[in-house]
Amino acid sequence: MSGQFVLPPMTKPINEVRIDMTPDRNLPLRILWAYRDECDCLWSDNTNGSEPMNPLLIAMNEDQRQRALILDRAIARLSR
């Protein structure tokens, strides 16, 4: 073993997000949308697209889903 930690695959690659930081009324929404997009990146321990079996990955994916719900509510409120 080389001693390097290798992350498991994800269902969607995380983008290096560049947020338009123009100081206008939509700045908070652009920031939230960028973080919300990353919530769709889930961990996997296989390549066939099925749910992971690893308990740590299952917990991490559940955290992603919980973050998505919170961000969806915040985006909805700010979008009014």
mmCIF file of the N, C-alpha and C atoms, coordinates in Angstrom:
data_MODEL
# 
_entry.id   MODEL 
# 
loop_
_atom_site.group_PDB 
_atom_site.id 
_atom_site.type_symbol 
_atom_site.label_atom_id 
_atom_site.label_alt_id 
_atom_site.label_comp_id 
_atom_site.label_asym_id 
_atom_site.label_entity_id 
_atom_site.label_seq_id 
_atom_site.pdbx_PDB_ins_code 
_atom_site.Cartn_x 
_atom_site.Cartn_y 
_atom_site.Cartn_z 
_atom_site.occupancy 
_atom_site.B_iso_or_equiv 
_atom_site.pdbx_formal_charge 
_atom_site.auth_seq_id 
_atom_site.auth_comp_id 
_atom_site.auth_asym_id 
_atom_site.auth_atom_id 
_atom_site.pdbx_PDB_model_num 
ATOM 1   N N  . MET A 1 1  ? 0.842   -1.183 0.000   1.00 0.00 ? 1  MET A N  1 
ATOM 2   C CA . MET A 1 1  ? 0.000   0.000  0.000   1.00 0.00 ? 1  MET A CA 1 
ATOM 3   C C  . MET A 1 1  ? 0.883   1.241  0.000   1.00 0.00 ? 1  MET A C  1 
ATOM 4   N N  . SER A 1 2  ? 0.509   2.218  -0.766  1.00 0.00 ? 2  SER A N  1 
ATOM 5   C CA . SER A 1 2  ? 1.348   3.397  -0.942  1.00 0.00 ? 2  SER A CA 1 
ATOM 6   C C  . SER A 1 2  ? 1.203   4.410  0.185   1.00 0.00 ? 2  SER A C  1 
ATOM 7   N N  . GLY A 1 3  ? 0.230   4.244  1.050   1.00 0.00 ? 3  GLY A N  1 
ATOM 8   C CA . GLY A 1 3  ? 0.034   5.197  2.136   1.00 0.00 ? 3  GLY A CA 1 
ATOM 9   C C  . GLY A 1 3  ? -0.835  6.381  1.750   1.00 0.00 ? 3  GLY A C  1 
ATOM 10  N N  . GLN A 1 4  ? -1.270  6.442  0.495   1.00 0.00 ? 4  GLN A N  1 
ATOM 11  C CA . GLN A 1 4  ? -2.141  7.530  0.065   1.00 0.00 ? 4  GLN A CA 1 
ATOM 12  C C  . GLN A 1 4  ? -3.591  7.115  0.237   1.00 0.00 ? 4  GLN A C  1 
ATOM 13  N N  . PHE A 1 5  ? -4.394  8.048  0.712   1.00 0.00 ? 5  PHE A N  1 
ATOM 14  C CA . PHE A 1 5  ? -5.815  7.793  0.884   1.00 0.00 ? 5  PHE A CA 1 
ATOM 15  C C  . PHE A 1 5  ? -6.520  8.076  -0.433  1.00 0.00 ? 5  PHE A C  1 
ATOM 16  N N  . VAL A 1 6  ? -7.308  7.138  -0.898  1.00 0.00 ? 6  VAL A N  1 
ATOM 17  C CA . VAL A 1 6  ? -8.045  7.299  -2.143  1.00 0.00 ? 6  VAL A CA 1 
ATOM 18  C C  . VAL A 1 6  ? -9.521  7.397  -1.802  1.00 0.00 ? 6  VAL A C  1 
ATOM 19  N N  . LEU A 1 7  ? -10.145 8.477  -2.225  1.00 0.00 ? 7  LEU A N  1 
ATOM 20  C CA . LEU A 1 7  ? -11.573 8.658  -1.982  1.00 0.00 ? 7  LEU A CA 1 
ATOM 21  C C  . LEU A 1 7  ? -12.382 7.730  -2.873  1.00 0.00 ? 7  LEU A C  1 
ATOM 22  N N  . PRO A 1 8  ? -13.516 7.260  -2.376  1.00 0.00 ? 8  PRO A N  1 
ATOM 23  C CA . PRO A 1 8  ? -14.379 6.427  -3.221  1.00 0.00 ? 8  PRO A CA 1 
ATOM 24  C C  . PRO A 1 8  ? -15.029 7.287  -4.306  1.00 0.00 ? 8  PRO A C  1 
ATOM 25  N N  . PRO A 1 9  ? -15.588 6.632  -5.324  1.00 0.00 ? 9  PRO A N  1 
ATOM 26  C CA . PRO A 1 9  ? -16.231 7.398  -6.405  1.00 0.00 ? 9  PRO A CA 1 
ATOM 27  C C  . PRO A 1 9  ? -17.483 8.122  -5.919  1.00 0.00 ? 9  PRO A C  1 
ATOM 28  N N  . MET A 1 10 ? -17.875 9.117  -6.695  1.00 0.00 ? 10 MET A N  1 
ATOM 29  C CA . MET A 1 10 ? -19.103 9.864  -6.411  1.00 0.00 ? 10 MET A CA 1 
ATOM 30  C C  . MET A 1 10 ? -20.053 9.697  -7.591  1.00 0.00 ? 10 MET A C  1 
ATOM 31  N N  . THR A 1 11 ? -21.338 9.913  -7.337  1.00 0.00 ? 11 THR A N  1 
ATOM 32  C CA . THR A 1 11 ? -22.342 9.784  -8.392  1.00 0.00 ? 11 THR A CA 1 
ATOM 33  C C  . THR A 1 11 ? -22.271 10.929 -9.388  1.00 0.00 ? 11 THR A C  1 
ATOM 34  N N  . LYS A 1 12 ? -21.684 12.037 -8.975  1.00 0.00 ? 12 LYS A N  1 
ATOM 35  C CA . LYS A 1 12 ? -21.548 13.217 -9.819  1.00 0.00 ? 12 LYS A CA 1 
ATOM 36  C C  . LYS A 1 12 ? -20.279 13.922 -9.362  1.00 0.00 ? 12 LYS A C  1 
ATOM 37  N N  . PRO A 1 13 ? -19.423 14.328 -10.285 1.00 0.00 ? 13 PRO A N  1 
ATOM 38  C CA . PRO A 1 13 ? -18.196 14.998 -9.840  1.00 0.00 ? 13 PRO A CA 1 
ATOM 39  C C  . PRO A 1 13 ? -18.497 16.358 -9.212  1.00 0.00 ? 13 PRO A C  1 
ATOM 40  N N  . ILE A 1 14 ? -17.719 16.705 -8.205  1.00 0.00 ? 14 ILE A N  1 
ATOM 41  C CA . ILE A 1 14 ? -17.844 18.023 -7.589  1.00 0.00 ? 14 ILE A CA 1 
ATOM 42  C C  . ILE A 1 14 ? -17.158 19.031 -8.496  1.00 0.00 ? 14 ILE A C  1 
ATOM 43  N N  . ASN A 1 15 ? -17.869 20.062 -8.840  1.00 0.00 ? 15 ASN A N  1 
ATOM 44  C CA . ASN A 1 15 ? -17.302 21.114 -9.679  1.00 0.00 ? 15 ASN A CA 1 
ATOM 45  C C  . ASN A 1 15 ? -16.543 22.110 -8.828  1.00 0.00 ? 15 ASN A C  1 
ATOM 46  N N  . GLU A 1 16 ? -15.467 22.597 -9.360  1.00 0.00 ? 16 GLU A N  1 
ATOM 47  C CA . GLU A 1 16 ? -14.799 23.711 -8.691  1.00 0.00 ? 16 GLU A CA 1 
ATOM 48  C C  . GLU A 1 16 ? -15.623 24.944 -9.022  1.00 0.00 ? 16 GLU A C  1 
ATOM 49  N N  . VAL A 1 17 ? -16.463 25.309 -8.105  1.00 0.00 ? 17 VAL A N  1 
ATOM 50  C CA . VAL A 1 17 ? -17.435 26.358 -8.351  1.00 0.00 ? 17 VAL A CA 1 
ATOM 51  C C  . VAL A 1 17 ? -16.781 27.732 -8.284  1.00 0.00 ? 17 VAL A C  1 
ATOM 52  N N  . ARG A 1 18 ? -17.091 28.502 -9.267  1.00 0.00 ? 18 ARG A N  1 
ATOM 53  C CA . ARG A 1 18 ? -16.705 29.902 -9.268  1.00 0.00 ? 18 ARG A CA 1 
ATOM 54  C C  . ARG A 1 18 ? -18.009 30.688 -9.169  1.00 0.00 ? 18 ARG A C  1 
ATOM 55  N N  . ILE A 1 19 ? -18.184 31.395 -8.088  1.00 0.00 ? 19 ILE A N  1 
ATOM 56  C CA . ILE A 1 19 ? -19.423 32.127 -7.867  1.00 0.00 ? 19 ILE A CA 1 
ATOM 57  C C  . ILE A 1 19 ? -19.225 33.566 -8.296  1.00 0.00 ? 19 ILE A C  1 
ATOM 58  N N  . ASP A 1 20 ? -20.165 34.060 -9.076  1.00 0.00 ? 20 ASP A N  1 
ATOM 59  C CA . ASP A 1 20 ? -20.169 35.471 -9.450  1.00 0.00 ? 20 ASP A CA 1 
ATOM 60  C C  . ASP A 1 20 ? -20.461 36.271 -8.182  1.00 0.00 ? 20 ASP A C  1 
ATOM 61  N N  . MET A 1 21 ? -19.482 36.986 -7.690  1.00 0.00 ? 21 MET A N  1 
ATOM 62  C CA . MET A 1 21 ? -19.626 37.710 -6.426  1.00 0.00 ? 21 MET A CA 1 
ATOM 63  C C  . MET A 1 21 ? -20.013 39.176 -6.627  1.00 0.00 ? 21 MET A C  1 
ATOM 64  N N  . THR A 1 22 ? -20.660 39.477 -7.751  1.00 0.00 ? 22 THR A N  1 
ATOM 65  C CA . THR A 1 22 ? -21.154 40.825 -7.972  1.00 0.00 ? 22 THR A CA 1 
ATOM 66  C C  . THR A 1 22 ? -22.075 41.197 -6.811  1.00 0.00 ? 22 THR A C  1 
ATOM 67  N N  . PRO A 1 23 ? -21.821 42.338 -6.184  1.00 0.00 ? 23 PRO A N  1 
ATOM 68  C CA . PRO A 1 23 ? -22.631 42.716 -5.011  1.00 0.00 ? 23 PRO A CA 1 
ATOM 69  C C  . PRO A 1 23 ? -24.016 43.223 -5.403  1.00 0.00 ? 23 PRO A C  1 
ATOM 70  N N  . ASP A 1 24 ? -24.901 42.290 -5.743  1.00 0.00 ? 24 ASP A N  1 
ATOM 71  C CA . ASP A 1 24 ? -26.275 42.658 -6.058  1.00 0.00 ? 24 ASP A CA 1 
ATOM 72  C C  . ASP A 1 24 ? -27.228 41.810 -5.219  1.00 0.00 ? 24 ASP A C  1 
ATOM 73  N N  . ARG A 1 25 ? -28.503 41.998 -5.415  1.00 0.00 ? 25 ARG A N  1 
ATOM 74  C CA . ARG A 1 25 ? -29.484 41.320 -4.566  1.00 0.00 ? 25 ARG A CA 1 
ATOM 75  C C  . ARG A 1 25 ? -29.507 39.807 -4.743  1.00 0.00 ? 25 ARG A C  1 
ATOM 76  N N  . ASN A 1 26 ? -28.936 39.277 -5.825  1.00 0.00 ? 26 ASN A N  1 
ATOM 77  C CA . ASN A 1 26 ? -28.938 37.825 -6.052  1.00 0.00 ? 26 ASN A CA 1 
ATOM 78  C C  . ASN A 1 26 ? -27.688 37.126 -5.538  1.00 0.00 ? 26 ASN A C  1 
ATOM 79  N N  . LEU A 1 27 ? -26.764 37.861 -4.946  1.00 0.00 ? 27 LEU A N  1 
ATOM 80  C CA . LEU A 1 27 ? -25.536 37.237 -4.447  1.00 0.00 ? 27 LEU A CA 1 
ATOM 81  C C  . LEU A 1 27 ? -25.812 36.108 -3.453  1.00 0.00 ? 27 LEU A C  1 
ATOM 82  N N  . PRO A 1 28 ? -26.660 36.306 -2.443  1.00 0.00 ? 28 PRO A N  1 
ATOM 83  C CA . PRO A 1 28 ? -26.924 35.199 -1.509  1.00 0.00 ? 28 PRO A CA 1 
ATOM 84  C C  . PRO A 1 28 ? -27.486 33.958 -2.212  1.00 0.00 ? 28 PRO A C  1 
ATOM 85  N N  . LEU A 1 29 ? -28.348 34.168 -3.200  1.00 0.00 ? 29 LEU A N  1 
ATOM 86  C CA . LEU A 1 29 ? -28.909 33.032 -3.930  1.00 0.00 ? 29 LEU A CA 1 
ATOM 87  C C  . LEU A 1 29 ? -27.841 32.305 -4.734  1.00 0.00 ? 29 LEU A C  1 
ATOM 88  N N  . ARG A 1 30 ? -26.932 33.027 -5.371  1.00 0.00 ? 30 ARG A N  1 
ATOM 89  C CA . ARG A 1 30 ? -25.876 32.375 -6.146  1.00 0.00 ? 30 ARG A CA 1 
ATOM 90  C C  . ARG A 1 30 ? -24.991 31.516 -5.246  1.00 0.00 ? 30 ARG A C  1 
ATOM 91  N N  . ILE A 1 31 ? -24.708 32.004 -4.053  1.00 0.00 ? 31 ILE A N  1 
ATOM 92  C CA . ILE A 1 31 ? -23.903 31.237 -3.106  1.00 0.00 ? 31 ILE A CA 1 
ATOM 93  C C  . ILE A 1 31 ? -24.650 29.970 -2.686  1.00 0.00 ? 31 ILE A C  1 
ATOM 94  N N  . LEU A 1 32 ? -25.917 30.129 -2.336  1.00 0.00 ? 32 LEU A N  1 
ATOM 95  C CA . LEU A 1 32 ? -26.713 28.958 -1.924  1.00 0.00 ? 32 LEU A CA 1 
ATOM 96  C C  . LEU A 1 32 ? -26.881 27.953 -3.050  1.00 0.00 ? 32 LEU A C  1 
ATOM 97  N N  . TRP A 1 33 ? -27.104 28.437 -4.282  1.00 0.00 ? 33 TRP A N  1 
ATOM 98  C CA . TRP A 1 33 ? -27.247 27.521 -5.420  1.00 0.00 ? 33 TRP A CA 1 
ATOM 99  C C  . TRP A 1 33 ? -25.968 26.707 -5.629  1.00 0.00 ? 33 TRP A C  1 
ATOM 100 N N  . ALA A 1 34 ? -24.816 27.351 -5.459  1.00 0.00 ? 34 ALA A N  1 
ATOM 101 C CA . ALA A 1 34 ? -23.545 26.638 -5.637  1.00 0.00 ? 34 ALA A CA 1 
ATOM 102 C C  . ALA A 1 34 ? -23.410 25.521 -4.603  1.00 0.00 ? 34 ALA A C  1 
ATOM 103 N N  . TYR A 1 35 ? -23.709 25.824 -3.342  1.00 0.00 ? 35 TYR A N  1 
ATOM 104 C CA . TYR A 1 35 ? -23.642 24.790 -2.309  1.00 0.00 ? 35 TYR A CA 1 
ATOM 105 C C  . TYR A 1 35 ? -24.706 23.722 -2.526  1.00 0.00 ? 35 TYR A C  1 
ATOM 106 N N  . ARG A 1 36 ? -25.877 24.120 -2.988  1.00 0.00 ? 36 ARG A N  1 
ATOM 107 C CA . ARG A 1 36 ? -26.958 23.163 -3.227  1.00 0.00 ? 36 ARG A CA 1 
ATOM 108 C C  . ARG A 1 36 ? -26.593 22.195 -4.331  1.00 0.00 ? 36 ARG A C  1 
ATOM 109 N N  . ASP A 1 37 ? -25.927 22.691 -5.371  1.00 0.00 ? 37 ASP A N  1 
ATOM 110 C CA . ASP A 1 37 ? -25.510 21.827 -6.476  1.00 0.00 ? 37 ASP A CA 1 
ATOM 111 C C  . ASP A 1 37 ? -24.580 20.724 -5.974  1.00 0.00 ? 37 ASP A C  1 
ATOM 112 N N  . GLU A 1 38 ? -23.725 21.035 -5.030  1.00 0.00 ? 38 GLU A N  1 
ATOM 113 C CA . GLU A 1 38 ? -22.812 20.025 -4.498  1.00 0.00 ? 38 GLU A CA 1 
ATOM 114 C C  . GLU A 1 38 ? -23.528 18.956 -3.674  1.00 0.00 ? 38 GLU A C  1 
ATOM 115 N N  . CYS A 1 39 ? -24.731 19.252 -3.204  1.00 0.00 ? 39 CYS A N  1 
ATOM 116 C CA . CYS A 1 39 ? -25.488 18.260 -2.436  1.00 0.00 ? 39 CYS A CA 1 
ATOM 117 C C  . CYS A 1 39 ? -25.928 17.084 -3.301  1.00 0.00 ? 39 CYS A C  1 
ATOM 118 N N  . ASP A 1 40 ? -25.906 17.242 -4.617  1.00 0.00 ? 40 ASP A N  1 
ATOM 119 C CA . ASP A 1 40 ? -26.268 16.153 -5.517  1.00 0.00 ? 40 ASP A CA 1 
ATOM 120 C C  . ASP A 1 40 ? -25.100 15.197 -5.762  1.00 0.00 ? 40 ASP A C  1 
ATOM 121 N N  . CYS A 1 41 ? -23.938 15.514 -5.217  1.00 0.00 ? 41 CYS A N  1 
ATOM 122 C CA . CYS A 1 41 ? -22.760 14.651 -5.328  1.00 0.00 ? 41 CYS A CA 1 
ATOM 123 C C  . CYS A 1 41 ? -22.791 13.674 -4.154  1.00 0.00 ? 41 CYS A C  1 
ATOM 124 N N  . LEU A 1 42 ? -23.145 12.425 -4.446  1.00 0.00 ? 42 LEU A N  1 
ATOM 125 C CA . LEU A 1 42 ? -23.253 11.404 -3.408  1.00 0.00 ? 42 LEU A CA 1 
ATOM 126 C C  . LEU A 1 42 ? -22.109 10.410 -3.537  1.00 0.00 ? 42 LEU A C  1 
ATOM 127 N N  . TRP A 1 43 ? -21.716 9.833  -2.414  1.00 0.00 ? 43 TRP A N  1 
ATOM 128 C CA . TRP A 1 43 ? -20.627 8.857  -2.382  1.00 0.00 ? 43 TRP A CA 1 
ATOM 129 C C  . TRP A 1 43 ? -21.138 7.486  -2.787  1.00 0.00 ? 43 TRP A C  1 
ATOM 130 N N  . SER A 1 44 ? -20.266 6.710  -3.400  1.00 0.00 ? 44 SER A N  1 
ATOM 131 C CA . SER A 1 44 ? -20.610 5.362  -3.829  1.00 0.00 ? 44 SER A CA 1 
ATOM 132 C C  . SER A 1 44 ? -19.445 4.433  -3.519  1.00 0.00 ? 44 SER A C  1 
ATOM 133 N N  . ASP A 1 45 ? -19.737 3.169  -3.263  1.00 0.00 ? 45 ASP A N  1 
ATOM 134 C CA . ASP A 1 45 ? -18.659 2.191  -3.093  1.00 0.00 ? 45 ASP A CA 1 
ATOM 135 C C  . ASP A 1 45 ? -18.723 1.147  -4.198  1.00 0.00 ? 45 ASP A C  1 
ATOM 136 N N  . ASN A 1 46 ? -19.376 1.521  -5.298  1.00 0.00 ? 46 ASN A N  1 
ATOM 137 C CA . ASN A 1 46 ? -19.495 0.608  -6.432  1.00 0.00 ? 46 ASN A CA 1 
ATOM 138 C C  . ASN A 1 46 ? -19.568 1.434  -7.706  1.00 0.00 ? 46 ASN A C  1 
ATOM 139 N N  . THR A 1 47 ? -19.548 0.779  -8.816  1.00 0.00 ? 47 THR A N  1 
ATOM 140 C CA . THR A 1 47 ? -19.621 1.493  -10.092 1.00 0.00 ? 47 THR A CA 1 
ATOM 141 C C  . THR A 1 47 ? -20.902 1.207  -10.852 1.00 0.00 ? 47 THR A C  1 
ATOM 142 N N  . ASN A 1 48 ? -21.821 0.451  -10.256 1.00 0.00 ? 48 ASN A N  1 
ATOM 143 C CA . ASN A 1 48 ? -23.056 0.104  -10.962 1.00 0.00 ? 48 ASN A CA 1 
ATOM 144 C C  . ASN A 1 48 ? -24.224 1.031  -10.637 1.00 0.00 ? 48 ASN A C  1 
ATOM 145 N N  . GLY A 1 49 ? -23.982 2.058  -9.837  1.00 0.00 ? 49 GLY A N  1 
ATOM 146 C CA . GLY A 1 49 ? -25.022 3.035  -9.549  1.00 0.00 ? 49 GLY A CA 1 
ATOM 147 C C  . GLY A 1 49 ? -25.953 2.674  -8.419  1.00 0.00 ? 49 GLY A C  1 
ATOM 148 N N  . SER A 1 50 ? -25.768 1.524  -7.782  1.00 0.00 ? 50 SER A N  1 
ATOM 149 C CA . SER A 1 50 ? -26.646 1.162  -6.677  1.00 0.00 ? 50 SER A CA 1 
ATOM 150 C C  . SER A 1 50 ? -26.200 1.866  -5.392  1.00 0.00 ? 50 SER A C  1 
ATOM 151 N N  . GLU A 1 51 ? -27.059 1.853  -4.406  1.00 0.00 ? 51 GLU A N  1 
ATOM 152 C CA . GLU A 1 51 ? -26.755 2.497  -3.127  1.00 0.00 ? 51 GLU A CA 1 
ATOM 153 C C  . GLU A 1 51 ? -25.525 1.846  -2.491  1.00 0.00 ? 51 GLU A C  1 
ATOM 154 N N  . PRO A 1 52 ? -24.710 2.631  -1.790  1.00 0.00 ? 52 PRO A N  1 
ATOM 155 C CA . PRO A 1 52 ? -23.532 2.057  -1.145  1.00 0.00 ? 52 PRO A CA 1 
ATOM 156 C C  . PRO A 1 52 ? -23.907 1.123  0.003   1.00 0.00 ? 52 PRO A C  1 
ATOM 157 N N  . MET A 1 53 ? -23.010 0.231  0.318   1.00 0.00 ? 53 MET A N  1 
ATOM 158 C CA . MET A 1 53 ? -23.195 -0.694 1.435   1.00 0.00 ? 53 MET A CA 1 
ATOM 159 C C  . MET A 1 53 ? -22.398 -0.240 2.655   1.00 0.00 ? 53 MET A C  1 
ATOM 160 N N  . ASN A 1 54 ? -21.400 0.568  2.452   1.00 0.00 ? 54 ASN A N  1 
ATOM 161 C CA . ASN A 1 54 ? -20.532 1.039  3.523   1.00 0.00 ? 54 ASN A CA 1 
ATOM 162 C C  . ASN A 1 54 ? -21.320 1.974  4.448   1.00 0.00 ? 54 ASN A C  1 
ATOM 163 N N  . PRO A 1 55 ? -21.404 1.685  5.740   1.00 0.00 ? 55 PRO A N  1 
ATOM 164 C CA . PRO A 1 55 ? -22.183 2.517  6.668   1.00 0.00 ? 55 PRO A CA 1 
ATOM 165 C C  . PRO A 1 55 ? -21.715 3.979  6.716   1.00 0.00 ? 55 PRO A C  1 
ATOM 166 N N  . LEU A 1 56 ? -20.425 4.217  6.578   1.00 0.00 ? 56 LEU A N  1 
ATOM 167 C CA . LEU A 1 56 ? -19.922 5.592  6.583   1.00 0.00 ? 56 LEU A CA 1 
ATOM 168 C C  . LEU A 1 56 ? -20.424 6.358  5.365   1.00 0.00 ? 56 LEU A C  1 
ATOM 169 N N  . LEU A 1 57 ? -20.381 5.722  4.197   1.00 0.00 ? 57 LEU A N  1 
ATOM 170 C CA . LEU A 1 57 ? -20.862 6.379  2.978   1.00 0.00 ? 57 LEU A CA 1 
ATOM 171 C C  . LEU A 1 57 ? -22.370 6.615  3.040   1.00 0.00 ? 57 LEU A C  1 
ATOM 172 N N  . ILE A 1 58 ? -23.091 5.674  3.613   1.00 0.00 ? 58 ILE A N  1 
ATOM 173 C CA . ILE A 1 58 ? -24.543 5.835  3.773   1.00 0.00 ? 58 ILE A CA 1 
ATOM 174 C C  . ILE A 1 58 ? -24.827 7.058  4.645   1.00 0.00 ? 58 ILE A C  1 
ATOM 175 N N  . ALA A 1 59 ? -24.106 7.193  5.744   1.00 0.00 ? 59 ALA A N  1 
ATOM 176 C CA . ALA A 1 59 ? -24.296 8.342  6.646   1.00 0.00 ? 59 ALA A CA 1 
ATOM 177 C C  . ALA A 1 59 ? -23.903 9.650  5.961   1.00 0.00 ? 59 ALA A C  1 
ATOM 178 N N  . MET A 1 60 ? -22.814 9.637  5.218   1.00 0.00 ? 60 MET A N  1 
ATOM 179 C CA . MET A 1 60 ? -22.386 10.854 4.522   1.00 0.00 ? 60 MET A CA 1 
ATOM 180 C C  . MET A 1 60 ? -23.406 11.276 3.467   1.00 0.00 ? 60 MET A C  1 
ATOM 181 N N  . ASN A 1 61 ? -23.985 10.310 2.755   1.00 0.00 ? 61 ASN A N  1 
ATOM 182 C CA . ASN A 1 61 ? -25.011 10.626 1.762   1.00 0.00 ? 61 ASN A CA 1 
ATOM 183 C C  . ASN A 1 61 ? -26.277 11.160 2.421   1.00 0.00 ? 61 ASN A C  1 
ATOM 184 N N  . GLU A 1 62 ? -26.632 10.615 3.569   1.00 0.00 ? 62 GLU A N  1 
ATOM 185 C CA . GLU A 1 62 ? -27.804 11.125 4.292   1.00 0.00 ? 62 GLU A CA 1 
ATOM 186 C C  . GLU A 1 62 ? -27.567 12.566 4.724   1.00 0.00 ? 62 GLU A C  1 
ATOM 187 N N  . ASP A 1 63 ? -26.361 12.874 5.164   1.00 0.00 ? 63 ASP A N  1 
ATOM 188 C CA . ASP A 1 63 ? -26.024 14.258 5.512   1.00 0.00 ? 63 ASP A CA 1 
ATOM 189 C C  . ASP A 1 63 ? -26.162 15.168 4.293   1.00 0.00 ? 63 ASP A C  1 
ATOM 190 N N  . GLN A 1 64 ? -25.726 14.705 3.128   1.00 0.00 ? 64 GLN A N  1 
ATOM 191 C CA . GLN A 1 64 ? -25.874 15.493 1.902   1.00 0.00 ? 64 GLN A CA 1 
ATOM 192 C C  . GLN A 1 64 ? -27.353 15.772 1.634   1.00 0.00 ? 64 GLN A C  1 
ATOM 193 N N  . ARG A 1 65 ? -28.189 14.742 1.794   1.00 0.00 ? 65 ARG A N  1 
ATOM 194 C CA . ARG A 1 65 ? -29.627 14.914 1.541   1.00 0.00 ? 65 ARG A CA 1 
ATOM 195 C C  . ARG A 1 65 ? -30.255 15.896 2.535   1.00 0.00 ? 65 ARG A C  1 
ATOM 196 N N  . GLN A 1 66 ? -29.825 15.848 3.782   1.00 0.00 ? 66 GLN A N  1 
ATOM 197 C CA . GLN A 1 66 ? -30.337 16.782 4.797   1.00 0.00 ? 66 GLN A CA 1 
ATOM 198 C C  . GLN A 1 66 ? -29.901 18.211 4.480   1.00 0.00 ? 66 GLN A C  1 
ATOM 199 N N  . ARG A 1 67 ? -28.642 18.382 4.056   1.00 0.00 ? 67 ARG A N  1 
ATOM 200 C CA . ARG A 1 67 ? -28.170 19.716 3.660   1.00 0.00 ? 67 ARG A CA 1 
ATOM 201 C C  . ARG A 1 67 ? -28.983 20.236 2.489   1.00 0.00 ? 67 ARG A C  1 
ATOM 202 N N  . ALA A 1 68 ? -29.295 19.362 1.537   1.00 0.00 ? 68 ALA A N  1 
ATOM 203 C CA . ALA A 1 68 ? -30.068 19.766 0.366   1.00 0.00 ? 68 ALA A CA 1 
ATOM 204 C C  . ALA A 1 68 ? -31.442 20.293 0.776   1.00 0.00 ? 68 ALA A C  1 
ATOM 205 N N  . LEU A 1 69 ? -32.097 19.615 1.699   1.00 0.00 ? 69 LEU A N  1 
ATOM 206 C CA . LEU A 1 69 ? -33.421 20.059 2.160   1.00 0.00 ? 69 LEU A CA 1 
ATOM 207 C C  . LEU A 1 69 ? -33.355 21.445 2.803   1.00 0.00 ? 69 LEU A C  1 
ATOM 208 N N  . ILE A 1 70 ? -32.351 21.647 3.632   1.00 0.00 ? 70 ILE A N  1 
ATOM 209 C CA . ILE A 1 70 ? -32.196 22.943 4.302   1.00 0.00 ? 70 ILE A CA 1 
ATOM 210 C C  . ILE A 1 70 ? -31.917 24.043 3.288   1.00 0.00 ? 70 ILE A C  1 
ATOM 211 N N  . LEU A 1 71 ? -31.020 23.765 2.356   1.00 0.00 ? 71 LEU A N  1 
ATOM 212 C CA . LEU A 1 71 ? -30.696 24.771 1.338   1.00 0.00 ? 71 LEU A CA 1 
ATOM 213 C C  . LEU A 1 71 ? -31.885 25.036 0.425   1.00 0.00 ? 71 LEU A C  1 
ATOM 214 N N  . ASP A 1 72 ? -32.672 23.999 0.089   1.00 0.00 ? 72 ASP A N  1 
ATOM 215 C CA . ASP A 1 72 ? -33.867 24.192 -0.735  1.00 0.00 ? 72 ASP A CA 1 
ATOM 216 C C  . ASP A 1 72 ? -34.844 25.144 -0.047  1.00 0.00 ? 72 ASP A C  1 
ATOM 217 N N  . ARG A 1 73 ? -35.013 24.994 1.259   1.00 0.00 ? 73 ARG A N  1 
ATOM 218 C CA . ARG A 1 73 ? -35.922 25.890 1.985   1.00 0.00 ? 73 ARG A CA 1 
ATOM 219 C C  . ARG A 1 73 ? -35.394 27.325 1.978   1.00 0.00 ? 73 ARG A C  1 
ATOM 220 N N  . ALA A 1 74 ? -34.090 27.485 2.201   1.00 0.00 ? 74 ALA A N  1 
ATOM 221 C CA . ALA A 1 74 ? -33.511 28.827 2.226   1.00 0.00 ? 74 ALA A CA 1 
ATOM 222 C C  . ALA A 1 74 ? -33.611 29.488 0.843   1.00 0.00 ? 74 ALA A C  1 
ATOM 223 N N  . ILE A 1 75 ? -33.356 28.708 -0.196  1.00 0.00 ? 75 ILE A N  1 
ATOM 224 C CA . ILE A 1 75 ? -33.445 29.247 -1.568  1.00 0.00 ? 75 ILE A CA 1 
ATOM 225 C C  . ILE A 1 75 ? -34.882 29.649 -1.876  1.00 0.00 ? 75 ILE A C  1 
ATOM 226 N N  . ALA A 1 76 ? -35.835 28.831 -1.467  1.00 0.00 ? 76 ALA A N  1 
ATOM 227 C CA . ALA A 1 76 ? -37.243 29.152 -1.705  1.00 0.00 ? 76 ALA A CA 1 
ATOM 228 C C  . ALA A 1 76 ? -37.638 30.459 -1.018  1.00 0.00 ? 76 ALA A C  1 
ATOM 229 N N  . ARG A 1 77 ? -37.180 30.647 0.207   1.00 0.00 ? 77 ARG A N  1 
ATOM 230 C CA . ARG A 1 77 ? -37.517 31.875 0.939   1.00 0.00 ? 77 ARG A CA 1 
ATOM 231 C C  . ARG A 1 77 ? -36.890 33.100 0.297   1.00 0.00 ? 77 ARG A C  1 
ATOM 232 N N  . LEU A 1 78 ? -35.645 32.992 -0.119  1.00 0.00 ? 78 LEU A N  1 
ATOM 233 C CA . LEU A 1 78 ? -34.975 34.135 -0.715  1.00 0.00 ? 78 LEU A CA 1 
ATOM 234 C C  . LEU A 1 78 ? -35.470 34.427 -2.130  1.00 0.00 ? 78 LEU A C  1 
ATOM 235 N N  . SER A 1 79 ? -36.078 33.442 -2.777  1.00 0.00 ? 79 SER A N  1 
ATOM 236 C CA . SER A 1 79 ? -36.551 33.610 -4.146  1.00 0.00 ? 79 SER A CA 1 
ATOM 237 C C  . SER A 1 79 ? -37.903 34.291 -4.233  1.00 0.00 ? 79 SER A C  1 
ATOM 238 N N  . ARG A 1 80 ? -38.543 34.536 -3.113  1.00 0.00 ? 80 ARG A N  1 
ATOM 239 C CA . ARG A 1 80 ? -39.878 35.161 -3.119  1.00 0.00 ? 80 ARG A CA 1 
ATOM 240 C C  . ARG A 1 80 ? -39.834 36.570 -3.594  1.00 0.00 ? 80 ARG A C  1 
# 
